[in-house]
Each structure stands twice: as C-alpha cells, then as structure tokens.
Amino acid sequence: MELAAIGKTIRAARLARGLTQERLATMAGISRGTLNGLETGMVKELGFHKLDTILNILGYDLAAEAIPQPPGAARPRSSACRSNRPWNSSAQEILRRMARRYIWWQTPEASIKDPHRVIAQIMDVGTLEDIQQVAAVLGKRRMVDVLNHARPGWFHPKSWAFWHTALKRTSPGRIPPIPARKRDALPDPA
C-alpha cells in the first residue's frame, strides 16, 4: 500500500472518530502540517515509528501486506542463511544509497560490508517507501535472515515485534526476546 493511500485511510478514520488534525497530531507527537501533508498525499516519506503511532491511535496496525513480495520472485526452498549468496548490482546500489541515508556515521562503502546491518537499520527506522523498495529488490527472505542474525542494538522493541509478526516468524504475543548485550563478567575496577 502506498503512503498516499494510507493517508486517505488515516483521514477517514480521524474524521470518523471526530478528531481534528491538531488533536491527532498532538497525540501522535508530530506537527499538524505533517499530518495534513500525510492526509493530502503531499508527504512522501514518514518514518515507521511515526506512521505506526498514528495508526495505533486510530486502532489500526501496519499490515504485513504493506511489505510486498517482489513480482515473480521465486521463494527459496531452503531456510538456510542467505548471507553467502552474492548481491547483484541492483541490490548493491540500493544498499549503498540506503546506507548513505540510514547509517550516516560511516561511509556507504564501509556500511555495505555488513549488509544485514544496513537492512536492519532500514527495517527499524526506515520510511514505508524505503522498506517497500528494499523488500522489492532484496526480498522478504533477506529480511527474515536479518531478523535471524540480528545483533544487540539493531532493533527497537516495537520494530522487533512488528517484523516478527509481519514476516510471519511468530504470532502476536509470542515474540522472541530481542537480542541483548551480555553483562561484563568482570566487575568495574575500583
């Protein structure tokens, strides 16, 4: 589903609940201008967390269908790790472009050495359009592989739960624990 269509759904749900744009924007922690742009189709990008917050207030969830399977994509038969599979030039280009945007603290070349990290960052804080683009180019299996090999700090709890449900890795209420850092075995020096 495109962001413009989601915006129309948000507007209809907001009006049905008798909420003003100002009230819904305040509840969601965004500006009224952003909400207006979303409802009118002028906003082209909105982060996952903001969109999820708005939809939750209105009683909706982001559906797994928001992440399309690439047309004509063959489903892999094996569930083995796909990390050793080579990345085609289209995948490398999208990873480089997304790394520049989502992992700004290092160069894209350094970032794409760990493609799972780039994909995890997009899944965690990316816009709907960027997530859809990554899913279309790389496929859902790569996204599942990222979940299976996630390291501590890669996902916020809300994103972790969403992706496990959206990618049908588990049912709601049965989300596996998010990867956590292990405490140091040695005490701090005195």
C-alpha positions as CSV (number, residue, x, y, z in Angstrom):
1,M,0.0,0.0,0.0
2,E,1.3,3.4,-0.9
3,L,1.7,6.2,1.7
4,A,-0.9,8.3,-0.1
5,A,-3.5,5.6,0.3
6,I,-2.6,5.2,3.9
7,G,-3.0,8.9,4.3
8,K,-6.6,8.7,2.9
9,T,-7.3,5.9,5.4
10,I,-5.9,8.0,8.2
11,R,-8.1,11.0,7.2
12,A,-11.3,8.9,7.1
13,A,-10.5,7.2,10.4
14,R,-9.7,10.6,12.1
15,L,-13.0,12.1,10.8
16,A,-15.0,9.1,11.9
17,R,-13.6,9.4,15.4
18,G,-14.3,13.2,15.5
19,L,-10.7,14.1,15.9
20,T,-9.2,17.3,14.5
21,Q,-5.9,17.3,12.7
22,E,-4.4,19.3,15.6
23,R,-5.6,16.8,18.2
24,L,-4.4,13.7,16.4
25,A,-1.1,15.4,15.6
26,T,-0.6,16.2,19.3
27,M,-1.5,12.7,20.3
28,A,1.0,11.3,17.8
29,G,3.8,13.7,18.6
30,I,4.0,15.2,15.1
31,S,3.2,18.6,13.7
32,R,-0.3,19.3,12.3
33,G,1.4,20.3,9.0
34,T,3.0,16.8,8.7
35,L,-0.4,15.1,9.4
36,N,-2.1,17.4,6.9
37,G,0.6,16.5,4.3
38,L,0.1,12.8,5.0
39,E,-3.6,13.0,4.6
40,T,-3.4,15.0,1.4
41,G,-0.7,12.9,-0.1
42,M,2.0,15.6,0.0
43,V,4.2,13.8,2.5
44,K,6.3,11.4,0.5
45,E,8.2,9.9,3.4
46,L,7.3,9.2,7.0
47,G,9.3,7.0,9.4
48,F,7.9,3.7,10.6
49,H,7.6,4.7,14.2
50,K,5.6,7.9,13.4
51,L,3.3,6.1,11.0
52,D,2.8,3.2,13.4
53,T,2.0,5.6,16.3
54,I,-0.7,7.4,14.2
55,L,-2.3,4.1,13.0
56,N,-2.3,2.7,16.6
57,I,-4.1,5.8,17.9
58,L,-6.7,5.2,15.2
59,G,-7.0,1.5,16.0
60,Y,-5.1,0.2,13.0
61,D,-1.9,-1.9,12.7
62,L,0.6,-1.8,9.8
63,A,-0.3,-5.0,7.9
64,A,2.2,-7.4,6.6
65,E,0.8,-6.7,3.1
66,A,2.5,-3.3,3.3
67,I,5.7,-5.2,2.5
68,P,5.1,-6.6,-1.0
69,Q,6.7,-9.7,-2.3
70,P,8.6,-8.8,-5.5
71,P,6.6,-9.7,-8.6
72,G,7.6,-13.0,-10.0
73,A,10.0,-13.7,-7.1
74,A,10.7,-17.3,-6.5
75,R,10.5,-18.4,-3.0
76,P,13.7,-20.2,-1.8
77,R,13.2,-23.8,-0.8
78,S,15.8,-23.9,1.9
79,S,15.7,-21.9,5.1
80,A,19.5,-21.8,5.4
81,C,21.2,-18.5,5.9
82,R,21.4,-16.4,2.7
83,S,24.3,-14.3,3.8
84,N,26.7,-16.1,1.5
85,R,24.5,-15.6,-1.6
86,P,26.1,-12.9,-3.8
87,W,24.5,-9.5,-4.0
88,N,23.6,-8.4,-7.5
89,S,24.4,-4.9,-8.8
90,S,20.8,-3.6,-8.2
91,A,20.9,-4.8,-4.6
92,Q,24.4,-3.3,-4.0
93,E,23.3,0.0,-5.4
94,I,20.2,0.2,-3.2
95,L,22.2,-0.8,-0.1
96,R,24.8,1.9,-0.9
97,R,22.1,4.5,-1.3
98,M,20.2,3.5,1.8
99,A,23.5,3.2,3.8
100,R,24.3,6.8,2.9
101,R,20.9,7.8,4.3
102,Y,20.4,5.5,7.3
103,I,24.0,4.9,8.5
104,W,25.3,8.4,8.2
105,W,28.1,7.9,10.8
106,Q,30.3,6.0,8.3
107,T,30.8,5.8,4.6
108,P,28.4,3.8,2.4
109,E,31.4,1.5,1.4
110,A,32.1,0.7,5.0
111,S,28.4,0.2,5.7
112,I,27.7,-2.3,2.9
113,K,30.4,-4.6,4.2
114,D,27.8,-5.6,6.7
115,P,24.6,-5.6,4.5
116,H,22.5,-7.1,7.3
117,R,23.2,-4.1,9.5
118,V,22.1,-1.7,6.7
119,I,18.9,-3.7,6.1
120,A,18.2,-3.8,9.9
121,Q,18.6,-0.1,10.2
122,I,16.0,0.4,7.3
123,M,13.6,-2.1,8.9
124,D,14.0,-0.3,12.3
125,V,13.7,3.4,11.3
126,G,13.1,3.5,7.6
127,T,10.3,5.1,5.7
128,L,7.5,3.0,4.3
129,E,8.7,3.7,0.8
130,D,12.3,2.7,1.6
131,I,11.1,-0.5,3.3
132,Q,9.0,-1.4,0.3
133,Q,11.8,-0.8,-2.0
134,V,14.2,-2.9,0.0
135,A,11.6,-5.7,0.2
136,A,11.0,-5.5,-3.6
137,V,14.7,-5.6,-4.5
138,L,16.1,-7.9,-1.8
139,G,13.0,-10.0,-1.0
140,K,11.4,-10.9,2.3
141,R,13.7,-13.8,2.8
142,R,16.7,-11.4,3.2
143,M,14.6,-9.5,5.8
144,V,13.9,-12.7,7.7
145,D,17.6,-13.6,7.5
146,V,18.3,-10.2,9.1
147,L,15.9,-11.0,12.0
148,N,17.5,-14.4,12.4
149,H,21.0,-12.9,12.7
150,A,20.2,-9.6,14.4
151,R,22.7,-8.3,17.0
152,P,22.0,-6.3,20.1
153,G,21.0,-2.7,19.4
154,W,19.9,-3.2,15.8
155,F,16.1,-3.0,16.6
156,H,13.9,-1.1,18.9
157,P,11.4,-3.4,20.7
158,K,8.4,-2.2,18.7
159,S,10.1,-2.8,15.4
160,W,11.4,-6.2,16.6
161,A,7.8,-7.2,17.5
162,F,6.4,-5.8,14.3
163,W,8.8,-7.5,11.9
164,H,8.4,-10.9,13.6
165,T,4.6,-10.6,13.2
166,A,4.7,-9.0,9.7
167,L,7.1,-11.6,8.3
168,K,5.1,-14.4,9.9
169,R,8.0,-15.5,12.1
170,T,5.7,-15.8,15.1
171,S,2.3,-14.9,16.3
172,P,1.5,-11.7,18.3
173,G,2.2,-12.4,22.0
174,R,4.9,-14.9,21.2
175,I,7.7,-12.6,20.1
176,P,11.1,-13.9,20.9
177,P,13.3,-11.8,23.1
178,I,15.2,-9.0,21.4
179,P,19.0,-9.6,21.3
180,A,20.6,-8.0,24.3
181,R,24.1,-7.3,25.3
182,K,25.6,-9.6,27.9
183,R,26.8,-8.1,31.1
184,D,30.6,-8.0,31.6
185,A,31.9,-10.9,33.6
186,L,34.4,-8.8,35.4
187,P,33.4,-6.1,37.8
188,D,34.4,-2.5,37.1
189,P,37.8,-1.6,38.5
190,A,37.6,0.3,41.8
